[in-house]
């Protein structure tokens, strides 16, 4: 079995990454411009109080937009280095945050529902700790006394708190097709399913692996970056509508530019 490439940090890997970067430079520039536009929207927020429901909605939506931008920036860095599979995994992380962000921007009541999901996650961690004999959970066990567990269960029941449900969040903002066509497929890279291994190998006619590739590869980077840019623009529009900011000329210009690359 032959190993092709010397890894991403080798001089050859860096050279390969630069070659890929030249191929996708126009797309990268558009995505970076979109990130800057979103950043400018975030900077325009005029949130001074966080007492009313709408003020809390604006505040948490702003935090989630910052999260979306960080994911986007990390994807740009991965794309520039030719990490094709990790770009796909990053896109999946972006979409999950995007579905939550869409609900935060469009539904004031969702803020409460969103934070209630942490109660269920806390309960799952405590339950796992109680069932394990591993000392990695010692700190959790010392905290999670019987009184704490009883109180947490009662709070969950009283608030009708549920676990986070990415599919449901996508459905509510009419993104089921996006969930099925993009999120499910991108999840293969996040979870390292057999499907995600294809980019690393070459096979012979018998289906045996003949090569393992350890090098930057363009893969689906270009397509993923275009998708990222377009959904970032959706995020920008939703956030601007919530905060009463008008940047529609800029978002329309960038949408046209992305559509031009796709055509």
VOLOTI-164523 format. One line per 2 residues: number of its first residue (from 1); their letters; for each residue x negated, z negated, y of N, C-alpha, C, O. Coordinates in steps of 0.05 Angstrom, whole numbers, always signed. Layout:
// residues N
NUM	A	X/Z/Y/X/Z/Y/X/Z/Y/X/Z/Y  ... $
***
This chain:
// residues 263
1	XX	-17/+0/-24/+0/+0/+0/-18/+0/+25/-35/-17/+28  -13/+19/+43/-31/+23/+66/-19/+8/+90/+5/+9/+95 $
3	XX	-37/-5/+106/-28/-17/+131/-36/+2/+154/-59/+8/+157  -16/+10/+169/-21/+28/+191/-20/+13/+218/+0/+0/+224 $
5	XX	-42/+14/+233/-43/+0/+258/-58/-26/+256/-62/-37/+234  -66/-37/+279/-81/-62/+280/-66/-84/+293/-79/-104/+301 $
7	XX	-40/-82/+296/-25/-102/+310/-22/-96/+340/-35/-78/+351  -5/-111/+353/+2/-106/+381/-19/-116/+400/-21/-106/+423 $
9	XX	-36/-135/+392/-56/-146/+410/-83/-133/+409/-101/-139/+424  -86/-114/+390/-111/-100/+387/-114/-79/+410/-95/-72/+423 $
11	XX	-139/-69/+414/-143/-49/+434/-127/-24/+428/-116/-11/+446  -125/-17/+402/-109/+6/+394/-79/+1/+399/-65/+19/+408 $
13	XX	-70/-23/+394/-42/-30/+399/-35/-29/+428/-14/-19/+436  -53/-39/+445/-48/-38/+474/-47/-9/+484/-31/-2/+501 $
15	XX	-65/+8/+473/-65/+37/+480/-39/+50/+471/-27/+66/+486  -29/+44/+447/-4/+55/+437/+19/+46/+455/+38/+62/+461 $
17	XX	+19/+21/+464/+40/+11/+481/+40/+25/+508/+62/+31/+518  +17/+31/+518/+16/+46/+544/+27/+74/+541/+40/+84/+559 $
19	XX	+23/+86/+518/+33/+113/+512/+64/+112/+511/+77/+129/+522  +75/+91/+498/+104/+87/+497/+115/+83/+525/+136/+93/+533 $
21	XX	+101/+66/+540/+110/+59/+567/+113/+84/+585/+131/+86/+601  +94/+103/+582/+96/+128/+597/+121/+144/+590/+133/+156/+607 $
23	XX	+129/+143/+565/+152/+158/+556/+178/+146/+567/+197/+161/+573  +179/+120/+571/+204/+108/+579/+203/+97/+608/+220/+82/+616 $
25	XX	+182/+104/+622/+178/+92/+649/+201/+96/+668/+208/+78/+683  +214/+119/+667/+237/+124/+685/+260/+106/+679/+274/+96/+697 $
27	XX	+265/+100/+653/+286/+82/+645/+279/+54/+653/+296/+39/+663  +254/+46/+648/+246/+19/+655/+249/+14/+685/+258/-8/+693 $
29	XX	+242/+34/+701/+245/+31/+730/+274/+26/+738/+280/+10/+756  +292/+41/+725/+321/+38/+731/+331/+10/+724/+346/-2/+739 $
31	XX	+322/+0/+701/+330/-26/+692/+319/-47/+711/+333/-66/+718  +294/-44/+719/+282/-63/+738/+297/-63/+765/+300/-84/+777 $
33	XX	+305/-40/+773/+321/-37/+798/+348/-51/+795/+357/-64/+814  +359/-49/+772/+385/-62/+767/+382/-92/+766/+399/-107/+777 $
35	XX	+360/-102/+755/+354/-130/+755/+351/-141/+783/+362/-162/+790  +337/-125/+800/+334/-134/+828/+361/-135/+843/+365/-152/+860 $
37	XX	+379/-116/+836/+405/-116/+849/+421/-140/+841/+433/-153/+858  +420/-147/+815/+433/-172/+806/+421/-196/+819/+436/-215/+827 $
39	XX	+395/-196/+822/+381/-218/+835/+391/-221/+864/+395/-244/+874  +395/-199/+877/+404/-200/+905/+432/-211/+907/+439/-225/+926 $
41	XX	+449/-205/+887/+476/-216/+886/+475/-246/+882/+489/-261/+896  +458/-255/+864/+455/-283/+859/+445/-298/+884/+455/-320/+889 $
43	XX	+428/-286/+899/+417/-298/+923/+439/-300/+945/+436/-316/+963  +460/-284/+943/+480/-284/+964/+501/-305/+959/+519/-308/+976 $
45	XX	+499/-320/+937/+520/-340/+932/+520/-361/+954/+499/-369/+964  +544/-370/+962/+547/-389/+984/+560/-415/+974/+576/-427/+988 $
47	XX	+553/-422/+949/+565/-446/+937/+553/-471/+949/+529/-476/+946  +569/-487/+963/+559/-511/+975/+572/-536/+962/+560/-557/+961 $
49	XX	+597/-533/+952/+610/-554/+938/+618/-545/+909/+621/-522/+904  +620/-565/+892/+627/-559/+864/+649/-578/+854/+647/-588/+832 $
51	XX	+669/-582/+871/+690/-601/+864/+714/-588/+852/+726/-597/+833  +722/-565/+864/+746/-551/+854/+739/-534/+829/+716/-529/+824 $
53	XX	+760/-526/+815/+756/-510/+791/+742/-483/+798/+724/-474/+783  +751/-471/+819/+739/-445/+827/+710/-448/+835/+694/-430/+829 $
55	XX	+703/-470/+848/+675/-475/+856/+658/-479/+831/+635/-470/+830  +669/-494/+812/+654/-498/+787/+651/-472/+772/+630/-466/+760 $
57	XX	+672/-455/+772/+670/-429/+760/+648/-412/+772/+633/-400/+758  +647/-412/+798/+626/-396/+812/+598/-407/+805/+579/-392/+802 $
59	XX	+596/-433/+804/+570/-446/+799/+560/-439/+771/+537/-431/+767  +577/-443/+751/+569/-438/+723/+564/-408/+718/+546/-401/+703 $
61	XX	+581/-392/+731/+576/-363/+729/+549/-355/+740/+536/-337/+730  +541/-368/+761/+515/-363/+774/+492/-371/+755/+473/-356/+752 $
63	XX	+496/-393/+742/+475/-402/+722/+474/-382/+699/+452/-375/+690  +497/-373/+689/+497/-354/+667/+485/-327/+675/+472/-314/+659 $
65	XX	+489/-319/+700/+477/-294/+710/+446/-298/+710/+432/-279/+703  +436/-321/+718/+408/-326/+717/+398/-324/+688/+376/-313/+683 $
67	XX	+414/-334/+669/+407/-331/+641/+406/-302/+632/+387/-293/+619  +426/-286/+640/+426/-258/+634/+402/-243/+645/+390/-226/+632 $
69	XX	+394/-251/+669/+371/-238/+682/+345/-245/+667/+327/-228/+664  +342/-270/+658/+318/-277/+644/+316/-262/+617/+295/-252/+610 $
71	XX	+339/-260/+603/+339/-244/+578/+331/-215/+584/+315/-203/+570  +342/-204/+605/+336/-177/+613/+307/-173/+619/+295/-153/+611 $
73	XX	+296/-191/+634/+267/-190/+641/+249/-191/+617/+229/-178/+615  +257/-208/+598/+241/-211/+573/+243/-185/+557/+223/-177/+545 $
75	XX	+266/-172/+557/+269/-146/+543/+252/-125/+556/+240/-109/+541  +250/-125/+582/+232/-105/+596/+203/-109/+587/+189/-90/+581 $
77	XX	+194/-134/+585/+167/-140/+577/+162/-131/+548/+142/-120/+542  +182/-136/+531/+180/-128/+503/+180/-98/+500/+165/-87/+484 $
79	XX	+196/-85/+516/+197/-55/+516/+171/-43/+524/+161/-24/+512  +159/-55/+545/+133/-44/+555/+111/-47/+534/+92/-32/+534 $
81	XX	+114/-66/+517/+93/-71/+496/+100/-56/+470/+84/-58/+451  +123/-43/+468/+130/-28/+445/+141/-44/+422/+141/-36/+399 $
83	XX	+152/-68/+428/+164/-85/+408/+193/-75/+403/+212/-88/+412  +196/-54/+388/+222/-41/+385/+243/-60/+372/+265/-62/+382 $
85	XX	+236/-73/+350/+255/-90/+337/+262/-114/+354/+286/-123/+355  +243/-125/+368/+249/-149/+385/+265/-141/+409/+280/-158/+420 $
87	XX	+263/-116/+419/+280/-107/+440/+309/-107/+430/+327/-115/+445  +313/-98/+405/+340/-98/+394/+351/-126/+391/+374/-131/+397 $
89	XX	+334/-145/+382/+342/-173/+379/+349/-184/+407/+368/-200/+410  +333/-177/+427/+338/-186/+454/+364/-176/+465/+379/-190/+479 $
91	XX	+371/-151/+458/+396/-139/+466/+420/-155/+454/+440/-159/+467  +417/-163/+430/+438/-180/+417/+441/-206/+432/+464/-214/+436 $
93	XX	+419/-219/+439/+421/-244/+454/+434/-239/+481/+450/-255/+491  +427/-216/+493/+439/-209/+519/+470/-206/+516/+485/-217/+533 $
95	XX	+478/-192/+496/+507/-187/+492/+523/-213/+488/+545/-216/+498  +511/-231/+473/+525/-256/+468/+529/-271/+495/+551/-281/+500 $
97	XX	+508/-272/+511/+511/-284/+538/+530/-268/+556/+544/-280/+572  +530/-242/+552/+547/-225/+568/+577/-230/+562/+593/-231/+581 $
99	XX	+584/-234/+537/+611/-240/+530/+620/-266/+542/+643/-268/+552  +603/-286/+542/+609/-312/+554/+612/-309/+584/+630/-319/+597 $
101	XX	+593/-294/+596/+593/-290/+625/+618/-276/+634/+630/-283/+655  +628/-256/+619/+652/-242/+626/+676/-260/+627/+693/-258/+644 $
103	XX	+677/-279/+608/+699/-299/+608/+696/-319/+631/+716/-327/+644  +672/-327/+637/+667/-346/+659/+676/-334/+685/+688/-347/+702 $
105	XX	+670/-308/+689/+677/-295/+715/+707/-289/+717/+717/-289/+739  +720/-285/+695/+748/-276/+696/+769/-297/+692/+792/-293/+697 $
107	XX	+760/-321/+683/+779/-342/+676/+769/-369/+684/+750/-380/+672  +782/-381/+704/+773/-407/+714/+774/-428/+692/+757/-446/+690 $
109	XX	+795/-427/+675/+799/-447/+654/+778/-445/+632/+773/-464/+617  +764/-422/+630/+745/-419/+608/+721/-438/+612/+708/-445/+592 $
111	XX	+715/-445/+636/+692/-463/+641/+695/-489/+624/+675/-498/+612  +718/-500/+624/+723/-525/+609/+720/-519/+579/+708/-535/+564 $
113	XX	+733/-497/+570/+731/-490/+542/+702/-486/+533/+694/-495/+511  +687/-473/+550/+659/-467/+544/+643/-493/+539/+627/-495/+520 $
115	XX	+646/-512/+557/+631/-537/+554/+641/-555/+531/+625/-571/+520  +666/-552/+524/+676/-567/+501/+662/-559/+475/+660/-575/+456 $
117	XX	+653/-534/+474/+640/-524/+449/+615/-541/+442/+607/-542/+419  +603/-553/+463/+579/-569/+458/+586/-594/+442/+568/-604/+427 $
119	XX	+610/-604/+444/+618/-627/+428/+618/-621/+398/+608/-637/+383  +628/-598/+391/+628/-590/+363/+599/-585/+353/+593/-592/+330 $
121	XX	+582/-574/+370/+554/-570/+362/+540/-597/+358/+525/-600/+339  +546/-616/+375/+534/-642/+373/+543/-655/+347/+527/-668/+333 $
123	XX	+569/-652/+340/+579/-663/+315/+565/-651/+291/+559/-665/+272  +561/-624/+291/+548/-611/+269/+519/-621/+265/+511/-625/+242 $
125	XX	+505/-625/+287/+477/-635/+285/+477/-663/+273/+461/-670/+256  +496/-680/+283/+497/-707/+273/+504/-708/+243/+492/-722/+227 $
127	XX	+523/-691/+235/+531/-690/+207/+508/-681/+189/+504/-692/+168  +493/-661/+199/+469/-652/+184/+449/-674/+181/+436/-678/+160 $
129	XX	+445/-690/+202/+426/-712/+202/+434/-733/+182/+417/-744/+168  +460/-740/+182/+470/-760/+164/+467/-753/+135/+464/-770/+117 $
131	XX	+468/-727/+129/+467/-718/+101/+438/-713/+92/+434/-709/+68  +419/-715/+110/+392/-709/+103/+375/-735/+100/+380/-754/+114 $
133	XX	+355/-734/+82/+337/-756/+79/+310/-751/+93/+292/-767/+93  +308/-727/+106/+284/-720/+120/+280/-736/+145/+299/-739/+161 $
135	XX	+255/-746/+150/+251/-763/+173/+251/-747/+199/+249/-759/+221  +254/-720/+198/+256/-705/+222/+281/-712/+238/+283/-708/+262 $
137	XX	+301/-725/+224/+326/-732/+237/+327/-761/+245/+348/-771/+253  +304/-776/+244/+305/-805/+249/+316/-811/+277/+331/-830/+280 $
139	XX	+308/-796/+297/+317/-802/+324/+347/-797/+327/+361/-812/+341  +357/-776/+313/+386/-771/+314/+401/-794/+300/+422/-803/+310 $
141	XX	+391/-802/+278/+404/-824/+263/+405/-850/+278/+424/-865/+278  +383/-855/+293/+382/-880/+308/+402/-879/+331/+413/-900/+340 $
143	XX	+408/-855/+341/+427/-852/+363/+456/-852/+352/+474/-864/+363  +460/-838/+330/+487/-832/+320/+497/-855/+303/+500/-852/+279 $
145	XX	+502/-878/+315/+514/-900/+301/+543/-893/+293/+554/-873/+302  +555/-909/+277/+583/-904/+268/+601/-904/+292/+620/-887/+293 $
147	XX	+597/-921/+311/+614/-922/+335/+612/-896/+351/+632/-885/+360  +587/-885/+353/+583/-860/+367/+597/-837/+352/+609/-820/+365 $
149	XX	+595/-837/+326/+608/-815/+310/+638/-816/+313/+651/-796/+315  +649/-840/+312/+678/-844/+314/+688/-835/+342/+708/-822/+344 $
151	XX	+673/-843/+362/+680/-836/+389/+679/-806/+394/+695/-794/+408  +658/-793/+383/+655/-764/+386/+678/-750/+372/+689/-731/+383 $
153	XX	+685/-758/+348/+707/-746/+333/+733/-748/+349/+749/-730/+350  +738/-772/+360/+762/-776/+375/+763/-759/+400/+784/-749/+408 $
155	XX	+740/-756/+413/+739/-739/+437/+744/-710/+430/+758/-696/+445  +733/-700/+408/+738/-673/+399/+768/-668/+394/+779/-647/+402 $
157	XX	+780/-687/+380/+809/-684/+374/+826/-686/+399/+845/-671/+402  +819/-703/+417/+834/-707/+442/+833/-682/+460/+852/-675/+473 $
159	XX	+809/-669/+461/+805/-646/+478/+811/-620/+463/+810/-598/+475  +816/-622/+437/+820/-598/+421/+796/-579/+424/+800/-555/+428 $
161	XX	+773/-590/+422/+748/-575/+425/+742/-558/+400/+745/-567/+378  +735/-533/+405/+728/-515/+383/+699/-505/+385/+687/-508/+406 $
163	XX	+689/-494/+363/+663/-483/+364/+663/-457/+380/+684/-444/+384  +639/-449/+390/+637/-424/+404/+644/-401/+385/+637/-402/+361 $
165	XX	+658/-381/+395/+666/-358/+378/+660/-333/+393/+676/-324/+410  +638/-320/+387/+629/-297/+402/+649/-274/+400/+654/-260/+419 $
167	XX	+660/-269/+376/+680/-248/+373/+704/-252/+391/+714/-234/+404  +714/-277/+391/+737/-283/+408/+731/-279/+437/+748/-269/+452 $
169	XX	+707/-287/+446/+700/-283/+474/+699/-253/+480/+707/-245/+502  +689/-237/+462/+688/-208/+466/+716/-196/+467/+722/-179/+483 $
171	XX	+733/-206/+449/+761/-196/+449/+775/-201/+475/+790/-184/+485  +771/-224/+486/+785/-232/+511/+778/-214/+534/+795/-210/+552 $
173	XX	+754/-204/+535/+747/-186/+557/+746/-157/+548/+732/-140/+560  +761/-151/+526/+765/-124/+517/+739/-110/+509/+733/-87/+516 $
175	XX	+722/-125/+495/+696/-115/+486/+693/-115/+456/+670/-117/+446  +715/-113/+441/+713/-113/+412/+697/-89/+402/+681/-93/+383 $
177	XX	+701/-66/+414/+685/-43/+405/+655/-47/+410/+639/-40/+394  +649/-59/+432/+621/-66/+438/+610/-86/+418/+587/-83/+409 $
179	XX	+626/-105/+411/+618/-125/+391/+612/-112/+364/+592/-117/+352  +630/-95/+356/+627/-82/+330/+605/-61/+329/+589/-59/+310 $
181	XX	+603/-45/+350/+584/-23/+351/+556/-31/+359/+537/-18/+351  +553/-51/+375/+527/-59/+385/+518/-87/+375/+496/-90/+364 $
183	XX	+535/-107/+380/+527/-134/+373/+522/-138/+344/+502/-150/+336  +541/-128/+327/+537/-131/+298/+512/-117/+288/+497/-128/+272 $
185	XX	+507/-93/+298/+484/-78/+290/+458/-91/+299/+439/-93/+284  +458/-100/+324/+434/-113/+335/+428/-140/+322/+405/-149/+321 $
187	XX	+449/-152/+310/+445/-178/+296/+426/-175/+273/+414/-195/+264  +423/-151/+262/+405/-147/+239/+376/-154/+247/+361/-166/+231 $
189	XX	+369/-147/+271/+342/-153/+281/+338/-183/+286/+317/-194/+280  +359/-196/+296/+357/-225/+301/+354/-240/+275/+339/-259/+273 $
191	XX	+369/-232/+254/+369/-247/+229/+350/-235/+208/+349/-245/+185  +334/-215/+215/+315/-203/+196/+328/-195/+170/+317/-200/+149 $
193	XX	+351/-181/+172/+364/-171/+148/+347/-147/+137/+330/-137/+151  +353/-138/+112/+338/-115/+101/+339/-91/+120/+320/-76/+121 $
195	XX	+362/-87/+133/+364/-64/+151/+343/-65/+173/+335/-43/+183  +335/-88/+182/+316/-91/+204/+288/-84/+196/+270/-80/+213 $
197	XX	+282/-82/+170/+255/-77/+160/+248/-48/+159/+225/-40/+156  +268/-31/+162/+264/-2/+159/+242/+9/+177/+226/+26/+169 $
199	XX	+241/+0/+202/+223/+11/+222/+193/+5/+214/+175/+18/+224  +189/-15/+197/+162/-23/+191/+149/-8/+167/+125/-11/+162 $
201	XX	+164/+9/+154/+154/+20/+129/+157/+50/+127/+173/+63/+141  +142/+61/+108/+145/+89/+98/+149/+87/+68/+137/+69/+56 $
203	XX	+165/+105/+57/+170/+104/+28/+163/+131/+15/+163/+152/+29  +158/+130/-11/+154/+155/-25/+181/+164/-37/+201/+152/-32 $
205	XX	+181/+186/-52/+206/+197/-63/+220/+178/-82/+244/+179/-86  +204/+160/-94/+216/+141/-113/+227/+117/-99/+240/+99/-111 $
207	XX	+223/+115/-73/+234/+93/-57/+215/+69/-56/+222/+48/-46  +190/+73/-65/+170/+52/-63/+157/+52/-36/+153/+73/-24 $
209	XX	+150/+29/-26/+137/+26/+0/+109/+36/-2/+93/+26/-19  +101/+54/+15/+74/+64/+15/+58/+56/+40/+34/+54/+39 $
211	XX	+72/+49/+62/+59/+41/+86/+74/+18/+100/+99/+17/+99  +59/+0/+112/+70/-20/+129/+58/-16/+157/+34/-16/+160 $
213	XX	+76/-12/+176/+66/-6/+203/+63/-32/+220/+82/-47/+222  +39/-35/+231/+33/-58/+248/+24/-48/+275/+0/-50/+283 $
215	XX	+42/-36/+290/+35/-23/+314/+60/-20/+332/+82/-20/+323  +56/-16/+358/+78/-11/+376/+93/+15/+368/+80/+35/+361 $
217	XX	+119/+14/+369/+135/+38/+362/+158/+40/+382/+170/+20/+390  +165/+65/+389/+186/+69/+409/+213/+64/+397/+231/+54/+411 $
219	XX	+217/+70/+371/+243/+64/+358/+267/+71/+376/+269/+93/+386  +284/+51/+379/+308/+55/+396/+306/+41/+423/+326/+34/+436 $
221	XX	+281/+38/+432/+277/+24/+458/+291/+37/+481/+305/+24/+496  +289/+64/+483/+302/+78/+505/+332/+73/+506/+343/+67/+526 $
223	XX	+344/+76/+482/+374/+73/+481/+381/+44/+488/+401/+39/+501  +366/+25/+478/+372/-4/+483/+369/-10/+512/+385/-25/+523 $
225	XX	+349/+2/+526/+345/-4/+554/+368/+8/+571/+376/-4/+591  +377/+32/+563/+399/+44/+578/+424/+26/+575/+439/+21/+594 $
227	XX	+429/+17/+550/+452/-1/+545/+449/-26/+562/+469/-35/+574  +425/-38/+562/+421/-62/+577/+427/-57/+607/+441/-74/+619 $
229	XX	+417/-35/+618/+421/-30/+646/+451/-27/+653/+460/-37/+673  +465/-13/+636/+494/-8/+641/+510/-34/+640/+528/-38/+656 $
231	XX	+504/-51/+621/+518/-77/+619/+510/-96/+641/+525/-113/+649  +485/-94/+650/+477/-110/+673/+493/-102/+698/+501/-120/+714 $
233	XX	+498/-77/+701/+515/-68/+723/+543/-78/+721/+555/-86/+741  +554/-79/+696/+580/-91/+692/+580/-121/+701/+598/-131/+714 $
235	XX	+558/-134/+694/+555/-163/+701/+554/-166/+731/+566/-184/+743  +539/-148/+744/+537/-149/+773/+564/-145/+786/+571/-159/+805 $
237	XX	+579/-126/+777/+606/-121/+788/+624/-145/+785/+638/-153/+803  +624/-157/+760/+641/-180/+755/+634/-204/+772/+651/-218/+783 $
239	XX	+608/-209/+775/+599/-231/+792/+605/-226/+821/+614/-245/+835  +601/-202/+830/+607/-195/+858/+637/-198/+865/+644/-207/+886 $
241	XX	+653/-191/+845/+682/-194/+850/+690/-223/+852/+706/-231/+868  +678/-240/+835/+683/-269/+835/+675/-281/+861/+689/-298/+872 $
243	XX	+652/-273/+872/+642/-285/+896/+649/-270/+922/+642/-278/+944  +664/-248/+919/+673/-233/+942/+650/-218/+956/+649/-216/+980 $
245	XX	+631/-208/+940/+608/-192/+950/+613/-163/+944/+622/-156/+923  +607/-146/+963/+611/-117/+959/+584/-103/+958/+571/-98/+978 $
247	XX	+575/-97/+933/+551/-81/+929/+558/-55/+914/+541/-44/+900  +583/-47/+916/+592/-24/+900/+577/+2/+905/+573/+17/+885 $
249	XX	+568/+8/+929/+553/+33/+932/+527/+32/+915/+519/+53/+904  +514/+9/+914/+489/+7/+899/+494/+9/+869/+479/+22/+854 $
251	XX	+515/-5/+860/+521/-5/+831/+530/+23/+822/+523/+32/+800  +545/+37/+839/+554/+64/+832/+530/+83/+831/+529/+101/+813 $
253	XX	+511/+80/+849/+487/+97/+849/+471/+93/+824/+462/+113/+812  +468/+68/+815/+453/+63/+791/+468/+72/+766/+455/+82/+747 $
255	XX	+494/+70/+766/+509/+80/+743/+506/+110/+740/+502/+120/+718  +506/+124/+762/+502/+153/+762/+475/+159/+752/+472/+179/+737 $
257	XX	+455/+144/+759/+427/+149/+750/+425/+144/+720/+412/+160/+706  +438/+123/+709/+437/+119/+680/+452/+141/+666/+443/+150/+645 $
259	XX	+475/+149/+676/+490/+171/+664/+474/+197/+664/+476/+213/+645  +458/+201/+685/+441/+225/+686/+420/+225/+664/+414/+246/+653 $
261	XX	+409/+202/+657/+389/+200/+636/+402/+205/+609/+390/+217/+591  +427/+195/+606/+441/+198/+580/+449/+227/+575/+451/+236/+552 $
263	X	+454/+243/+596/+465/+270/+593/+443/+290/+585/+448/+313/+581 $
***
